[in-house]
Amino acid sequence: MTTSDTIHILVVDDEKSIRRLIEKEMASPRRVIKTAGSGREAFAAIRKFPFDVILLDIRLPDASGLDLMLQFQETLPGVQVILITGFGEVHDAVAAMKNGACDYITKPFDLDTLDERIDKAHEQVCVRKELRRLKEGKEGGKKSTYPQELIGHSASMNHVRYLIDKVAPAQVPVLINGESGTGKNVVARVIHGRSLRAASPLITKNCATLSSELVRSELFGHCKGAFTGADESRDGLLAMADGGTLFLDEIGELPLSVQASLLRVMETQTFRRVGEKEERKVDIRFLFATNRNLREESEAGHFRKDLYHRLNVFNIKILPLRERKEEIPVLMEFFLEQHRVGNHPPCTVSKKVMQYLMAYDWPGNVRELHNVIERGVILSENNVITEQALPFEILDAAEDPSCEEPFLPLKELERKHMLKVLDYVKGNRSKASELLGVSRKTLYRKLQE
């Protein structure tokens, strides 16, 4: 980072005095500071400016700072969020750091401390921008044709790219089908990024995480006093997505009681907050994803047929990784690059590990492969991932990927399996007996045999 770098900062706090203090004391030729007093104002601001650092109050009149943090990170990849908390909210802030918050500072705060944390956050922004630049292969000012997150050039993935190219500029809803872990959320981000709404928010919500009691409030918002506990009015996801895109993941989990209301929003682009009579107008592009067969769900009465036909205007299907294994090597290289340490070269994998990876069926799909590579980097020796770094289920799924014997006697299979487990735990018999589900005495006896 050079001293000429400009830091774009957004301060989101409902206390006007704090906004004024930070804006007055922190502004400089290197710092462009904007302020917002609510979640709604914050979203209006990020539509206009590409902020690097957001100072976010954990308690706002119309939204939870913790929820907003996740939405900001979806809308502005790479943004660093510093939470502003009260003394009694430190536990929430620490928990939020596990979900991606950069840092937190408690009220009343010291301006010198805040100054240091802003610079530290901006350093992280610069590092991440450089990593993205390298991964996207920018050379001589040229950008890659597609966002690097959409990886693989199998026939099925190229077809997904073709469909994205066609549908992204349109305003129609898109239904993304695929098993968990195949990358449905990545496809949604790419569609939004290539759409006419790319500069506006992409609001993402997994319907499986919506509380059955408060799902309507979370989607539509509510007025003060609309129900027990509604101590203040609050916007929902629809208001946050106004002008942009709303991506509802696992739409098959949305309760039937709310599906009719969502259908009405899609058809009229209007909605009412819970407890409110006034109609509100919105302009939203809808994206959906599911790992269910919604046609079968609708025939069985578990999903509204009219909603299914409305959201199924344009369908994109992502094949599971086991049906496009030719993409494993390039995905693996990408994840190895993601988890390289500092200036060291990325880890490599042994030939045997590659055989195991290609033989495995990947029930968790790309997400599982990512986790396996991340684990492998941690357990690598001399910057090489060997089979000792692989999870037991992968080793167990393929006896020996290089073995050509199709059938073996049960006793020989047992012997090989026990030796493989012992090799995996580096000779620790206690761990081996635990993994095998037998007592240490039984293990010793079988080893003697």
N, C-alpha and C positions, 0 to 999 in steps of 0.2 A: 504494500500500500504506500502510495506517495502522499506527500502533504498537500498535493493539489487535488486529491480525490474529493468529490463533493458527496456529503452524506445527506440523504433525504430522510427526514425523521417525521413521523406522525405521532402526536401526543393525544391519547384518547383518555379523557378523565372528565367526570361530571362536575368537578370543582373548578370553577373559573379561575380562582386564585392560583391554583397549581398550574393550569395551562398557561396563564400569563407569566408566571415566574419562570417556567422552563423556556418559554418562547423568548423572554427578555434576556435571561442570563446565559442561555446555551447557544443562541444564534450567533453565527460568525460567517465569514466568507466561504468557509468550508461546509457549513451546515444550513440546509434549507429546512425550516421547521414549519409544519402545518399542525393545526389542532382540531379536535372534534370533541363534542360534549356527550355523544351518545354513539351507540353501535350504528344507527342509521346514518349519522353524519360521517362516521368513519368509513363506511362502505362507499358513500358518495365521494369521499376524498381519494380512496384508492383506485377509483375508476379514472381519476384524472392524473394521478402521479404515481410513478413506480418507486414506492418507498423501500429503503434499505432496512431501517430500524423502526419498530413501533413500540412506543411506551404505552402500555395498556393497563388501565385500572381494572382490578379483578372484580369490582362491583360497579355496574352501570345501571341507570334507571330503566333501560329497555332491553338489556341482554346480559348474559353472563360473560365476563371477560374470558373465562376458560373456553367456552364454546366459540367465542369470536376468534380466539387465537387459532383454533383449528381451521376455521373458515378463512382467515387471513393467509394461513400457510398454504391452503389449497389454491387461493387466488393469486398469491405472489410467491411462487416457489423460490426458496432461498432467503426470504425475509427473516430477520431476527427479531424476536419478541421479548421485551423486558417487561415483566409484570410489576405493577405498582400495587402494593398490598398494605393493609392495616396490620397491626401487630398480631391480631388474632387470626390472620389469614395466611400465615407463613406456611402452615401445613399444606394448604391448598396449592400454594405457589411451588413448593418443593415437589408435590405430586405432578404439577403441570410441567415441570422441567423434564420429567420422564417422558412426557408426550411431545417434547420439542421446544419448550420455552428455553430461551437462551440464558436468562438470568432473572432475578427479581430484586426489588429494593423496597424497603418498608418506609411508611410515613411515620414521622417526618424524616426526610432524607437529606443527606449532605450533598450539596451540588458538586463538590469535587469528586465524590464517590460516583455520582451519576455520570459525570464527565468521563471518568475512566471506563465505566461499564459500556457507555455508548461507543467509545473508541474500540473496546474489545469486541463488541458485537459487530462493528463495521469490519473489523479484520476478518471475522468469520464469513461475512458476506463476500468479501473480496476473494477469500480462499475458495468458497463454493462457486463463485462465478468463474474462477480460473479452471476449476475442475470440470465444470460444465462445458467451458470452451474447449478444453482438451478432448472431452468425451464426444462432443459433437463434431470433432474433426474440422474445426475452422482453420483453413489455410488460405493465406492470401486474400482474406476478407470473404471467402466463400463459405456458405452455410450448407450443412447437410440437407438433402432434399426433405427428409422427414425428421421429426423429433427423435433423438437417439433412444428414448425410452421404448419406442416401438421397434423391437429387435427381432431379427430373423427374416429369412427370405425364402421360406418354404412356399409352395403353391398356395397353401391356405392363408398364410400371413400376407402374401402379396395381394390376395383377393380381399382381405380385410382392409388393406391400404386403398385399394381401388374403391371399395364401398365408402370409406371415410372421405376420400377426395370428392366423391359425388354428393354425399349427403351433408357434409360440413357446412357449405354455404347456404343450405336450405334452412327453413324454419320448422320443419316437421319434427315430431318426436321420434326418437330412436330407441329401440329395444335391443340391448346387448345380452346375448345368451352365452352361457359357458359355465363350466364347473368352477367351484371356489378355487382361487389361486391362479386362474388362467390369465388374469390381467384385464378384467372388464373395466376397472377404474382407470387404467392407463388409456384404454381406447376412448373412454369418456373425456379424459383430459385432452387427448389429441383432437377429438372432434371439436371441443370448445376452442382449443387453441387455433384451429384452422377456420373457425367460423367468423361471421361478421360481428360477433359479440366477444371476440377474444380480449378486448380491452376492458370488458365488464366482468363482474364477479362470476366465478363458478362455485356455486353452493352445493356441497356434497353432504348427503346423509344416508346412513345405512338404516333401512327401515326395521331391521331386526333389533336395533338399539333403541327404538322409540318405545317409551313407556305406554302400555295399553291404556292407562288412565289419562295420560296427558298428551297422547299422540295428536289429537286435534289442536290442542293449544300450541304444540311445537311446530306444527305445519302452518297454522293460520294466525297464531298469536292470540292474545286475549286482552280484555279490558280489566281494569282494576275492579275487584269485587265480583268477577264473573263466576268464581267458584272459591271454595275454601282454600286459603293460601295464596290467592291472587291479590297480593298486597299492592301491586302496581301494574300498570299496563305494559305490555311487552309485544314486540314484533315477533312473528314467526319466520320460518324459512322462506315462505312466499314473498314476504316484504323484502327480505335480505337479497333475494334473487332478482328483484325487479330490475329490468333492463339487461339482465344477464341470463345465465343458464342454471337450472336446478337439476342436479343429478341425484336420483333416488335409487340407491343400490338395494338389492334384494327386495324389489317391489312386491314380490309374492308374499312377503311377511306383513304387508300393510293390512290392518284389520278391515273386514268387510264393511264395518260401520262407517269408515272414513272414505272408502273407495268411491262412493257416489259423489261425495263432496269434491274429491280430487278431479273426477270426470267433469264436473261442472266448471271447475277452474280452467281445465284444458279447453273446454268448448267456448267459454265466455270471457276468459282472462279477467274474471272478477272473483272476489271472495269477501267473506265477512270474518272479522276476528270473533272469537268466542265471547259472547255477551254483548255484541255490538249489532245494531240494525243497519248501519251504514255500509253500502257496498264500496269496496275499494278496487280500483283498476290497476292491473299489473301487466307487464310485458315480459313474458318468460318463455324461454325455449326449454323443453323438457327432454331429459335423457333418463333412461331406465336400464337397470341390469337385473338379471335373475339367474339362479342356477336351477330353477324349476322349469317344468314344462307347463307354461301358463295355459296352453290350449286344453291340456288334460285337467288342469286345476279348475278351469272355468266350466268344463263339462261336468266335473264332479261337484260343482257348486261351491268350491272353495275360493273362487275368484270371479268377480263380476265379468260376464261376457261382454257387456258394452264397454267397460273400461279396457278389457283385453284388446278388443278390436280398435279402440281409439289409440292406444299406445303402441300397437303393433303395426304402425304405418310402414316403418322401415326397420328391418331386422338384420343385425350383424351377429353371426355365430363365431365363437372362438373355440377351436378344437383343443382338447386336453393335450398336455405335453406328450403323453404316451403315443399320440397319433401324429406327432411332428418331432420325433426324436432327433431328426437331422439338425434341429435348432439348438440342441443342448450345448455343443461346443462353443457357438458364438455367444449364447447366454452366459455360459460359464466364464468366458474371457471378459465379458462385460462386468460380471459380478466381482471377478478377481481384481479388475482395475478399480472398481468402486471401493474395495477394501484394502487397497495398497496402503502401506504405512509411510507417510512422509515422502521423501525423495527416493526411497528404495524401490527397486523394480517389483512389479506385482508377483505374487506367488505363482508357481506352476504346479501342475498335477502329474503324478506318475502315470505311466501307461496303464498300470493295473487299475488305478482309480478311474481313469476314463472308461475302462471296460465295465467297471461296476456301475458307473453313472449311466452308460448307454443300455445296460441290461435291466436297470430298475424301471418300474412302471410309473412312478411319481404320482401317487394318489393326491398329493397336495399341490401338484402342478408346478408352475414357475415359482410360486412363493416358497414351496418346499426346497426347490433347487437353490434358491437364494440363501435360505437358512443353512443348508448343508455347506455351501461354499463359505459362508461367513464363519461357521464353526470350524471348517477346515483350515482357514487362514489362521485362526487362533491356535490350533493344534499343530500347525505345520512345523516341520523340522528343516532347518537350513533353507527356508523359503520354498520348500516342496511339500505338497499335500500328499501323504501316503494313505494306504488303506486303513492304517491305525486311527486316522482322523475321521473316518466315516462313521455315521451312526450305525448302530447294531442292526436296525431293520433293513438297511441297504445291503450290508454284508450277508444278512440272513436270507434275503430275497433271491440272491443268485449264488449258488454254492461256490462256484469258482468260475467267473466269466470266461476263463480261458480253458476250462476243462471240457474235454470232448466226450467223456463217458456219460451217456444218457441215463443209465440206471446203475445203481450200486446196491449191495446188500444193506439191510437196515443197520447192522452192526458197524459196517464201514462208514455209513452216513453219520451215525452217532459219533464215531471216533473223530471223523473229520470236523464235525460241528464243534465238538468239545475243544479240539486243538485250535480251531479258528477263534473261539471265544477266549481261550487262554492267551492267544497271540494278541487279541484285541485289547485285553486288560494287562498286557505285558507281564503275564505269569502270576498275577495276583489271584490266588485260588479262592479267597473269600469273595471277591467281586465276581469271579467266574461262577461260583456256586449260586450266587444271588441272581445273576443274569439267566442261568440255566434253570432256575427254579428247583434245585435239588439241594440236599444238605451237603456240608463239606465232607462228611464221612462217606456219603455216596459218591461224591466226586473223586475222593482219594481212591476208593475201591475200584472205580471204573478206570482210573488212570493206571493203576497197578495192572489191571487186566490188559 
